[in-house]
Amino acid sequence: MYIHERDNWTDFRWDISKVELLQEEIFRKQGLLCGRLSSLGFDSKLRAMAENLTADIVYSSEVEGVRLNVEQVRSSIARKLGIKNVKYTAPSHYIESVVNVMLEAIQHYDTPLNKEKLCAWQAAFFPSGYSEGSQIEVGQYRTNEEYIVSGMFGREKIHYIAPSPDRIELEMQQFLAWFDREEPVNSVIRSAIAHFWFVSIHPFEDGNGRLARILSDMLLARGEKSEFRFYNISSQINKDKKHYYDILERMQRGDGDITEWLVWYMQKLVDALDEADSAVSTILNKSFFWQKASAVPMTERQTQVINLFLDGYEAKISSKTWAALAKCSKDTAIRDIQDLVDKNILVETVPGAKRPSYSIVYDVEDLTQFFTDVTITEEKGIPYLHALFKGARPIHERVLKLDADRYEKGELSLRDLLSKYCAYMVANNRG
């Protein structure tokens, strides 16, 4: 028996004792993130949002098996948000349409949701009227039965049978009325419910998952009363797709108790907020670096490659990597790097090494004097730097796995590690 076959099937219930601690953790992390973002200028906030939206769109599509060109998505978002000095890559008409949907949803999060808008958004995902080579119904609720299946032909497994087409109009009227109604339930839980409810109705022949994640973002934006989005759940779902589909299937065969879904969804939001917090640290460090290096003459090629590493590109800075990223010869890469070493922008990580690698000089001062009890630990498989700043303030900074491994092996000095991840703290303290 599927959930929608039960009477009053949308009277969802949950065990509040199992979600309240996660709620509190999400609210705390949202508050901390908001506080950190307040120190960013408007341009930096726009850039942070653009990167988040790029990840949201790319990973939301990837959950459904659709791969988008990241640079095209990034270029489209940057142009629509009015962000300058971003390498332009002409986006396809399809990517432009998908970006328009996302921006409309988050920039007008407080406008009522209706059938016409949803149908237009769904149509934007399938401009040709085809999905995976098959013609589908576009811009309208489906008129066919919908079976969620997997497996090879002749050995299919049915995971879920959605409500029959003759029920969709009424089911969606009830969903839309709930979506725009004030409820005594916080936005985090409403976001999770909207996601589950919408995919359970499955109103369209295709595109339901992507729309569900957009609607989830809209309700989070309503809760925060902000069109700025700095974290997304799509990237976390994409990392854990198997559990995502498994939990949905169990809940859609359940009796209306969606506790397990809420707990999983909220844990993914916690992970998303942690990732966003790390992104803010990266932006603050990058901003601090360019304040210091703004007067240093660099070529466009040097600036572009340095920015890639400042944005968290996970690789050693070496002549080989530089040549690959800059699409130049190794000799040119060596000249670029040596020029930046002479200008104190780069420093050799292990002096005299046979195959030299380099670190970016964020701060000429040795930051080790400000930090004590420095350790790196793993949490959910992700390395974090722990330390005390000036003996009092606890530090918890996410680091790249490559940097954690190199530090443990002695290939990256404590000074360079702290410079890369904590320079902004010292800069703020000086201010």
N, C-alpha and C positions, 0 to 999 in steps of 0.2 A: 504494500500500500504506500503510495506516494503522499507526501505531506499535503499537497493541494487537493487530495481526495477526501480529506477530513473536513468536518464542519468547522466553520470559523478558523480556517487554517492559518490565517495571518495574526491570530492572537498569540504571538510569540511570547515565550517566557524563558527565564534564565535564573540561575542561582547567583544572586547578587554577591554572596560571600566569596565566590570564585572570581569575580571580576572587579570588585571594588578596589583591591590593592593595585591592580593594573591600571584602573582609571586614575587613581591618585598619582601613579608613576608617570602616566602620559601627561596629566595636567602639570606636574612638576617640570617635566622635560620641555613641554611647550612654553612654560613661563621662563625657564632658563634660556631657551633658544631665542625667545622674543627679547630678552634682556641683552643677549650678546649681539643680536641683529641691530639693536638700537645704537650700537657704536659704529655701525657702517654708514657711510654716506649713501645718498639716493642711488647714485650710479652703481655702487658696489652691490646694493640690494637688488637692483634690476638684473645685474649679471648673475648673482646667486640664484635668483628666481629663474632666469633663462636656462641655467644649467640644470636646475631641478626639473623644469618642464620638459627639457630635452630628454632627460632620463625617464620621466614619467611616460611620455609618448612612445619612446623607443621600446621600453620594457613592457608597457601595456600591450603593444602590438606583438611583441615577441612571445608573450604568454600564449597568444593565439596562433603562434607559428608564422607570424608575418614579420619579416626583417626589413627595417627601414635604414636608410643611409643616415648615419648620425650627423655628419657634417651638413647635410641638406636640412635636417630638422633644426639644428642649431642656427644655421643661417636664416631660416625662415622666421624663427622665434625672435632672433636678434633684430631683424629688420622691422618686424611688427611692433616690437617694444621700443624701437628707436635707439638701440644700442649701437654705438659706433666702434670702429677699430676692431671689427670681427672679420676674420677671413671669410669672404663670401663664396659660397658654393650654391649655384643655381638650383633651387629645389624643384622637384617634379610637381605637376598639378595635384597629384594625389597627396603628397606631403603638405602642400599648401592648404588643402582642404582639411586634413586631419588637424593641423596646427590651428586653423581657424575655429574648429569645434572646441578644442581645449581652451583657447583664449576666451571664446565667448562664454563658456561655462564658468570659468573662474573669475573673469572680469565683471560678469553680471550674475554673480552667485546669489544675489538677493532678489532676482526677478522670478516670477512664477514659472514653474515648469509645466509644459503642456504637450499634448500629443503631437502637434505640428512641429514643435521644436525637436522633439525626440526623433521623429521621422526624418527631418532634415539632417540631423546629425548622423543617423544611421546611413542615409543615402551618401553622405560625404565619404564614408569608409569604402563604398563600392561604386565609384563613379562610372564604371563600365557595365554595371549590372551583373557582374560575374564574381564568384568567389571560388578560388582553387579550380578554375576551369569550368565550373558549372553555373548556369544562369540562376539567379536567386531573385526573390521579391525585394525590391528596394524602395525605401521611402514610405513604407506602409507596414502595418502589422501583418504577420504571416497568416496565410489562409490554409496552410497544410499542417498536419500533425508533425510534431518535432520529437525525434528520438536522439538522445545523446548516446552515441555508441563508440566503441573502440574495437580494434582487432581487425584481422584480415577478412576479406570477403568469404562468407560461408562459416566463419568462426567469430562473428561479431558478439560483443558483450554489450548488453543494454545497461547503461548506468542510470538513465533517468528518462521518463516520458513526461514532457511538459503538458500543461493544461491544453485541452482541445481548442482549436481556433475560435469556436463560437463563444468561448468564455473570455477571450483576451480583452475585448473592449471593456467589459465590466470590471475585470480584474485590474486593468490599467487605470480606469477611472478611480478606483479605490486607492491604488498606489499613489497616483498623482495628488489626490486630495490629502493623503497622509503626508506626502513629501513636503507640501507647502503649509501644512498646519503646524501651529505652535504645540509642542508636546512637552510634558514634564520629564522628559528623558534627555540626558546630555547628548551633545552632538557626536561624540565618539561612538556611543552605542547606536545612535540613529544612523550614522554612516555605515556601520557594520550591518545593521538590519536592512537598509536600503539596498546594499550590495546583494545580500542573500535573497531578499524578496524579489528584486528585479530579475536575477538570473533564474529564479524558480518559476516565474511567469514565462520567461523566455519569449518575449513578445515578437521578436523579429526572427527571420530565418537565419541571420548571421549578424555578428557584431554585438551581441548581448553582453559579453564579458567586458569589452572595452567601454561600452556605455555604462555598465555597472560601476566600473572603477572611476569614471568621470563623475557620476552622480555621488559616489562616496566622497570625492574631493570637494564637490559643491557643498555638501552638508558640513564638512570640516571647516570650509571657508566661512559658512554662515555662523558656525559656532564661534570662530575667532573674529568674525566681522572684519575680514581683511581679504583683499583681492591678491595679496602677495602670498605665493605658495613656495615654501622652502623645503618641504619634505613630501615624499610620495610613497604610497604603499605598493605601487606596481613593481618597482625594482625588487622589493622583498618577496612579493608573490612569485616573481619570475625565478628567484633563487630557490623557491620551495614549491614548485608547481605540483609535484606529486601529492604532497600533503594538502595543498589547496583543493585539488579535485577530489581527493579522498574524503575530506571533511565535508565538502559540499554534498557529495553523494550520500554520506551517512545522514546528514541533516535533512536532505530531501526525501529520505526514506523514514524519517523520524516522526515524532508526535508533536512537534512544535517547541520542544525544549532545545534552544539553540546555544546553550552555554558553551559547548565545545567550540562552536564557530566563533563566538564572541571572544573567547580566551585566545584562540589562535590569531584572529584578526588583530586584537589589541597588542599581542606580543610582536606582530609584524610592524605595528605602528611605533612601538618602542624602538625596534631596530631601525626604522626609518628616521626617527628623531635623532638617534645616535649618529647615523650617517650624516644627517644634516648638520649636526653639531660639529662633526669633523670637517665638513665642507666650509663652515664658517671660520674655523681655525686656519684652514688653507687660504681663504680669502684674506683674512687679517694678516697673515704672514706675507702673502704676495703683495698686499698694499704697503706693508712696512718696507719690504725690499725695494719697491719702485720709488717710494719716497726718498730712500737713501741713494738709489742708483739713477734717479731721474736726470742728473746732469752728466752722466757718463755716456759718451758717444758710442752707439752700437749700430750695426747694420740691421736692416729689416730681418735678415735671415737669423742673426744672433738673437734678436728680440723674440722672434717667433719660437725658436727652439727653447730659449730660457723660459718663456711662458708655458710651454708644454710641461716642463719639469716643475715649475711653480704650481701648476694645476694638478700635480700628483701623478704624472706619467711614471709608471713603475718600471724603471730600468736604471742601470748605472749610467752616469754621464761619462761617456768614453768617445773616442774619435769614431769608432765603428757605429755606435748608436746615433751620434750626432750626424754623421754622413747619411744614415738611413732616414732620419727624421727630416733633415734639410734637403734631401735629394741632391746631395753634392758629392764631390770626390772626397776620399779620405784625407788627402793632402789639404784640401780646403777646410775640412773639419778641424784638422790639427791647427791650422793657422787661426781659425775662429776661436778655438779654445785657448790657445796660447795668448792671443790678444786679450781675452777676458781674464786670464790669470794675471797678466801684466797690469790690468786695470783693477785688480782685487775684487772681481765679480765671481771668479771661480778660484778654488784652491785644490791642489792635489790631495786626494784623500790619504793615500799612503805614499809619502815622498820616496822617489827612487824605485817604485814598483816597475816590473818588467812591462806590464800592461796597465798603464796608469788610468785611474778613474778620478773623477772630480766631484766636489760638493759646491753648492752655491753658498756664497758668503752673505748671509742675511744681516749679520752684525759683526763688526770688526772686534767688538769686545768679547772676551771669553766669558760665556754665560754660565759656565760650570760653577762660578762663585755664588750664583743665586739659587742653585738647586741642590737639594740633598736627598738621600734615600732613593736614588734613581733605580728603577727596575722596569722590566718589560714582562708582562704576563699576557696570557691568552684568555679571551672571553668569547665563547661561542665560535672558537676558531679564528678570532680576530685579535691581532696583537695591540696592546695598549701600553703607553708609557705612563708610569706612575712616579711621582716625585713630590717633594715639598718645596714650594717656592718661598724663599726667604724664611724657611723654617716654620711657616704657619699655614700657607694656603696649599691644600692638596691639589695635585695636578692629575688629570686623567685624559690623556690625549691619544686618539687612535693613530697608529703609524702603519706605513706600508709594510707588508710582510717581508719584502726584500730588505728594507732598512733594518727591521728587527733581526733578521738572519745575519746580516752583515755586522751589526753591532755585537751580536753574541759571538761571532767568529773573530772579532777584533779588526774587521775590515772597515769599520766606520767608527770614528772616535766619538766619545761622549760629547765633546764640544760641537762637532758637526751635527750630531743627532738633536741636541738641544736647540741649536741654531735653526734647524729646519722646522721644528715643530713648536718651539716656544718663544721665538724671537719677539712676537707681538706682545707677550706678557711683560717683558722687560721694557719694551718701547712704551707701553701704556703706563707702566710704573714710573718711568722717567717723566712722562707728561703730567 
